[in-house]
Amino acid sequence: MALLSNRNNDEVMSKQPTPPSNPGQINMIGEGTVIEGTLRSESDVRVSGRVVGNLDVDGKVIVAKEGSINGELVAASADIAGDVQGQINIRELCVLKGAARVDADIKAARLVVEEGATFNGQCEMGQMTSVRAKDIKGKEISKPSSESAELKASA
């Protein structure tokens, strides 16, 4: 008596390869790691280490309390609890957590600043058209729409 059988013995069973998908992928820059230069990613990025340069992300950027960015940050959305110095361009929502220390100009569709966060710089809010980082030659690829309000803030 056979426990497993194949109705058609000529039939070969093969497993179809599954296409790679990374909808929940998070790229991590660990504590103690320093990245210098430009980092581009289609997926989310969590920064617990240090980035000196530009971070260009199609997804969400999370800057942990121990993380820091010194340069330009471009992303769809961001949660910032660490240090950021430079320029921040967010297409959707930018959240400055209570531990955040930001010395940067921010362009974002929406901005939330939690109690305890330190923010020094200018803020331009409103609907953003596709915001992208500058190319290697320094030429800006796209700019925010003209439908924005300017807010100056310092803590």
Backbone bond lengths (Angstrom), bond angles and torsions (degrees), N, CA, C in turn:
res aa  C-N    CA-C-N  psi(-1)  N-CA   C-N-CA  omega(-1)  CA-C   N-CA-C  phi
1 M - - - 1.446 - - 1.524 107.97 -
2 A 1.293 116.24 128.28 1.460 121.33 -179.51 1.513 109.82 -94.33
3 L 1.297 113.93 132.99 1.464 117.90 177.36 1.523 111.69 -79.64
4 L 1.311 116.84 -37.80 1.458 122.00 178.57 1.516 108.06 -119.54
5 S 1.279 116.03 133.85 1.453 118.01 177.66 1.506 110.20 -143.27
6 N 1.327 114.33 158.96 1.451 121.40 177.97 1.513 106.43 -117.89
7 R 1.308 118.45 124.48 1.456 121.02 -176.80 1.521 111.78 -58.90
8 N 1.317 116.61 -37.44 1.451 120.95 179.77 1.517 107.30 -116.70
9 N 1.294 117.85 106.71 1.459 121.73 -176.41 1.523 112.64 -64.84
10 D 1.336 117.57 -22.21 1.457 121.22 179.52 1.529 111.67 -77.81
11 E 1.296 114.84 -15.71 1.463 119.97 -176.63 1.525 109.59 -75.27
12 V 1.299 116.88 129.54 1.454 121.05 178.21 1.516 107.87 -104.98
13 M 1.301 115.31 124.77 1.459 119.15 179.52 1.522 108.53 -89.36
14 S 1.286 115.28 126.41 1.458 119.46 177.71 1.513 109.14 -132.15
15 K 1.278 113.81 146.98 1.458 119.71 178.53 1.513 108.69 -90.40
16 Q 1.304 116.81 125.72 1.460 121.75 178.38 1.526 109.13 -74.68
17 P 1.330 117.22 134.89 1.470 118.20 177.49 1.517 110.77 -66.15
18 T 1.316 115.34 138.46 1.458 119.25 178.03 1.518 109.15 -88.83
19 P 1.326 116.08 135.89 1.462 118.46 179.51 1.519 110.57 -66.15
20 P 1.324 116.91 144.01 1.473 118.70 179.44 1.525 110.02 -66.38
21 S 1.295 115.13 135.89 1.465 119.85 175.21 1.514 108.09 -141.12
22 N 1.313 116.57 140.51 1.453 120.80 -178.67 1.521 111.28 -135.94
23 P 1.334 117.95 54.19 1.457 117.36 -179.52 1.520 113.31 -66.67
24 G 1.339 118.12 -28.63 1.455 120.38 -179.34 1.508 113.15 -105.80
25 Q 1.316 117.59 15.37 1.470 121.20 -176.71 1.514 111.14 -69.79
26 I 1.323 116.05 135.60 1.463 121.71 174.47 1.519 107.49 -124.95
27 N 1.316 116.49 121.17 1.461 122.00 175.05 1.516 107.20 -83.93
28 M 1.333 116.32 133.03 1.459 119.95 -175.08 1.524 111.37 -118.25
29 I 1.320 114.85 133.22 1.458 122.35 171.73 1.524 104.73 -108.21
30 G 1.318 115.31 103.71 1.454 121.33 -171.10 1.514 114.25 -72.43
31 E 1.321 114.09 160.32 1.459 121.59 177.61 1.520 108.94 -59.65
32 G 1.324 117.16 135.09 1.450 122.27 -178.00 1.523 112.98 91.43
33 T 1.327 117.78 -6.80 1.465 122.53 179.24 1.520 109.18 -95.95
34 V 1.342 116.71 135.35 1.462 122.08 176.48 1.527 107.72 -119.65
35 I 1.316 116.07 126.51 1.459 121.83 176.10 1.512 107.63 -114.43
36 E 1.333 116.02 127.01 1.460 121.47 177.86 1.526 108.25 -114.97
37 G 1.333 116.23 130.87 1.464 120.70 179.88 1.511 110.85 119.95
38 T 1.330 116.23 -154.88 1.464 122.44 -178.18 1.513 109.88 -105.94
39 L 1.326 116.20 129.45 1.454 122.74 177.15 1.516 107.90 -115.89
40 R 1.350 116.41 123.47 1.465 121.68 178.06 1.515 108.72 -117.77
41 S 1.348 116.48 139.75 1.453 120.30 179.47 1.517 110.29 -149.60
42 E 1.342 115.85 142.66 1.455 120.97 174.04 1.518 110.62 -86.42
43 S 1.330 117.39 -18.02 1.458 123.09 -178.34 1.522 110.63 -103.61
44 D 1.320 115.66 175.04 1.456 121.43 178.32 1.531 110.57 -65.55
45 V 1.339 115.40 154.19 1.459 121.30 179.52 1.526 109.05 -133.19
46 R 1.337 115.24 133.25 1.474 121.20 174.06 1.518 107.20 -113.11
47 V 1.343 115.71 125.89 1.464 121.66 -178.59 1.526 108.90 -109.59
48 S 1.335 115.35 109.32 1.465 121.12 172.72 1.519 109.31 -108.86
49 G 1.324 116.83 -12.91 1.458 123.24 177.41 1.516 109.90 -99.33
50 R 1.341 115.16 -141.59 1.472 119.97 -175.48 1.528 110.02 -129.06
51 V 1.325 115.91 132.95 1.462 122.13 174.66 1.518 107.62 -115.87
52 V 1.343 116.22 122.27 1.457 122.02 175.50 1.524 105.32 -113.67
53 G 1.320 115.79 99.36 1.458 120.84 -175.19 1.514 109.85 142.18
54 N 1.321 116.17 -152.94 1.457 121.36 -175.03 1.519 111.30 -104.47
55 L 1.329 114.88 141.93 1.450 122.70 177.13 1.522 106.91 -121.63
56 D 1.339 117.54 113.92 1.460 123.84 -175.69 1.526 107.91 -119.48
57 V 1.343 116.49 105.39 1.462 121.94 -170.77 1.523 110.34 -125.82
58 D 1.335 116.21 131.99 1.462 120.40 176.89 1.522 111.58 -75.46
59 G 1.318 117.85 -23.21 1.459 122.79 -178.75 1.517 112.11 -102.41
60 K 1.328 114.66 -139.25 1.461 122.48 -176.57 1.518 110.64 -100.01
61 V 1.338 115.91 142.89 1.461 121.92 173.89 1.525 107.86 -111.85
62 I 1.323 115.06 130.31 1.461 121.64 175.73 1.519 106.54 -116.08
63 V 1.324 116.68 118.78 1.460 121.02 175.78 1.525 106.14 -104.10
64 A 1.332 115.50 108.13 1.459 121.38 -178.77 1.524 110.50 -67.32
65 K 1.316 115.99 165.81 1.468 121.94 -178.68 1.522 111.76 -54.38
66 E 1.330 117.81 -37.01 1.466 121.72 -179.18 1.532 112.31 -88.63
67 G 1.322 118.22 -2.95 1.457 122.20 -177.94 1.520 113.62 -87.87
68 S 1.357 115.80 158.23 1.466 119.45 177.14 1.522 110.13 -149.69
69 I 1.323 114.50 148.11 1.460 122.49 175.86 1.517 107.31 -130.41
70 N 1.333 115.67 129.30 1.457 121.54 175.58 1.523 106.09 -122.74
71 G 1.333 116.00 94.06 1.457 121.44 -176.16 1.508 110.27 155.96
72 E 1.315 116.08 -152.40 1.459 121.03 -178.41 1.523 110.14 -100.18
73 L 1.329 115.46 131.29 1.456 123.02 177.06 1.522 108.09 -112.47
74 V 1.345 117.15 120.51 1.456 123.11 177.84 1.521 107.01 -125.64
75 A 1.356 117.02 125.39 1.457 120.10 -178.05 1.526 110.56 -159.38
76 A 1.327 114.96 169.36 1.459 120.06 174.82 1.530 109.87 -71.91
77 S 1.346 116.51 -43.06 1.458 121.27 177.22 1.524 108.54 -150.03
78 A 1.336 116.35 164.23 1.461 119.82 -178.17 1.523 111.19 -151.36
79 D 1.337 115.24 141.08 1.464 123.94 168.54 1.517 105.40 -118.25
80 I 1.336 116.05 116.61 1.463 120.07 -174.91 1.527 109.75 -116.53
81 A 1.345 115.94 119.65 1.462 121.38 175.95 1.520 110.57 -118.78
82 G 1.335 117.91 -10.00 1.459 122.60 -178.27 1.516 111.95 -105.02
83 D 1.346 115.75 -150.35 1.467 122.91 -177.61 1.523 110.51 -97.30
84 V 1.326 116.55 134.94 1.464 121.43 171.81 1.518 108.00 -136.86
85 Q 1.343 115.66 127.66 1.461 122.16 175.35 1.516 107.37 -126.84
86 G 1.325 116.39 131.14 1.461 119.87 178.13 1.509 112.73 133.24
87 Q 1.318 115.64 -118.92 1.462 122.93 -174.94 1.524 108.50 -133.72
88 I 1.343 117.40 136.45 1.461 122.10 178.41 1.519 108.31 -124.64
89 N 1.337 116.83 123.01 1.470 122.81 177.64 1.521 108.68 -125.24
90 I 1.336 116.12 110.17 1.463 121.19 -175.71 1.530 108.63 -122.33
91 R 1.337 116.39 126.68 1.463 121.22 -177.61 1.521 112.89 -71.34
92 E 1.316 118.16 -29.80 1.456 121.37 -175.99 1.529 110.55 -120.24
93 L 1.336 117.12 -106.39 1.467 122.30 -173.51 1.520 111.68 -105.42
94 C 1.336 115.88 131.06 1.463 123.11 174.17 1.527 107.50 -116.18
95 V 1.335 116.90 122.41 1.463 121.79 -179.65 1.521 108.48 -114.73
96 L 1.334 116.67 122.59 1.461 122.32 173.04 1.527 106.60 -98.00
97 K 1.334 115.23 107.79 1.465 121.52 -179.05 1.522 110.20 -69.21
98 G 1.317 116.88 167.46 1.452 122.10 -175.99 1.523 114.75 -58.24
99 A 1.319 118.13 -27.63 1.465 121.51 -179.26 1.528 112.71 -92.08
100 A 1.327 118.10 -1.00 1.471 121.83 -174.65 1.527 111.73 -66.37
101 R 1.342 114.37 142.36 1.458 122.35 174.74 1.526 106.37 -128.96
102 V 1.322 116.30 99.54 1.459 121.41 -172.49 1.521 110.06 -116.91
103 D 1.324 115.36 123.13 1.458 122.79 174.46 1.528 105.20 -122.56
104 A 1.337 115.03 78.84 1.460 120.39 -171.74 1.521 109.91 -158.56
105 D 1.313 115.76 158.92 1.455 121.36 169.89 1.513 107.18 -87.74
106 I 1.333 116.18 135.18 1.459 121.35 -176.35 1.523 109.66 -116.18
107 K 1.338 115.85 131.73 1.457 122.88 168.68 1.517 105.78 -120.02
108 A 1.333 116.54 118.88 1.463 120.26 -177.17 1.519 109.57 -152.48
109 A 1.328 116.16 153.20 1.452 120.34 174.89 1.533 109.31 -66.54
110 R 1.348 115.91 -43.17 1.469 121.38 179.02 1.521 108.95 -140.25
111 L 1.324 116.73 145.23 1.463 122.33 -179.36 1.520 109.96 -132.87
112 V 1.346 115.68 132.71 1.464 122.20 174.46 1.517 106.70 -121.13
113 V 1.332 117.02 126.15 1.457 121.76 177.74 1.526 107.17 -117.27
114 E 1.337 115.61 111.85 1.456 119.97 -179.86 1.516 110.72 -77.65
115 E 1.334 115.67 156.67 1.460 121.78 178.24 1.522 109.54 -58.95
116 G 1.332 115.97 133.14 1.457 121.97 179.41 1.522 113.36 100.99
117 A 1.326 117.21 -18.29 1.464 120.37 179.48 1.522 110.01 -70.51
118 T 1.339 116.15 146.63 1.455 121.93 175.81 1.519 107.83 -110.24
119 F 1.336 116.35 123.33 1.465 121.27 -179.14 1.520 108.95 -133.80
120 N 1.328 115.77 117.99 1.459 122.30 175.05 1.520 107.50 -121.95
121 G 1.312 116.26 120.91 1.456 120.32 -179.70 1.508 110.56 151.25
122 Q 1.314 115.00 -169.15 1.454 121.12 177.52 1.511 108.97 -106.58
123 C 1.330 115.67 152.79 1.448 120.89 179.20 1.523 108.82 -129.68
124 E 1.314 115.31 131.15 1.456 121.91 175.33 1.518 107.05 -119.79
125 M 1.340 116.17 117.96 1.461 120.32 -176.19 1.518 110.70 -117.84
126 G 1.302 114.77 151.31 1.446 121.84 178.21 1.505 109.83 146.88
127 Q 1.305 116.26 177.81 1.461 120.47 -179.89 1.517 110.74 -61.01
128 M 1.314 116.65 126.42 1.456 121.55 -178.20 1.520 109.14 -103.77
129 T 1.320 116.50 131.89 1.452 119.55 168.88 1.510 106.17 -81.91
130 S 1.279 119.70 176.94 1.459 121.39 -171.85 1.517 111.74 -53.35
131 V 1.307 115.34 107.05 1.463 122.26 178.56 1.520 107.23 -91.65
132 R 1.287 117.56 126.23 1.458 122.93 178.29 1.515 108.97 -131.66
133 A 1.298 115.66 158.98 1.466 120.65 177.44 1.521 109.39 -69.65
134 K 1.304 115.22 164.46 1.464 120.85 177.76 1.519 109.57 -72.54
135 D 1.324 115.79 146.55 1.457 117.40 177.98 1.525 110.03 -74.95
136 I 1.304 116.60 178.70 1.466 121.58 -173.06 1.520 112.33 -59.57
137 K 1.332 117.91 -34.55 1.461 120.91 -178.20 1.534 112.45 -80.28
138 G 1.333 117.28 -2.58 1.460 120.47 177.20 1.516 113.65 90.41
139 K 1.326 117.74 3.07 1.454 121.51 178.99 1.521 108.52 -82.02
140 E 1.321 117.56 129.94 1.451 120.38 -177.85 1.517 109.43 -73.89
141 I 1.332 117.14 134.23 1.450 121.99 -177.20 1.523 111.41 -81.49
142 S 1.315 118.59 -43.10 1.463 121.52 176.84 1.514 109.96 -151.08
143 K 1.317 115.70 161.10 1.452 121.32 -176.10 1.517 110.19 -124.98
144 P 1.336 118.64 161.44 1.457 120.94 176.53 1.516 110.36 -68.53
145 S 1.335 114.74 156.78 1.458 119.26 179.38 1.517 110.81 -66.63
146 S 1.311 116.38 163.90 1.456 119.77 -178.49 1.517 112.44 -79.66
147 E 1.346 117.13 -6.58 1.455 120.80 178.63 1.513 110.76 -84.19
148 S 1.319 117.95 64.56 1.458 119.34 -178.84 1.515 110.15 -134.42
149 A 1.323 113.44 152.39 1.457 120.02 177.82 1.515 108.53 -107.70
150 E 1.299 117.31 143.43 1.464 120.67 -179.60 1.514 109.36 -102.37
151 L 1.296 115.85 136.28 1.452 122.42 -179.83 1.523 107.13 -133.79
152 K 1.316 117.11 126.01 1.457 120.65 176.36 1.523 107.61 -100.79
153 A 1.299 114.49 129.49 1.466 118.86 -178.19 1.518 109.22 -138.57
154 S 1.296 115.47 146.25 1.461 120.13 169.89 1.508 107.90 -152.12
155 A 1.310 114.18 148.64 1.466 118.28 -177.56 1.495 110.05 -116.59
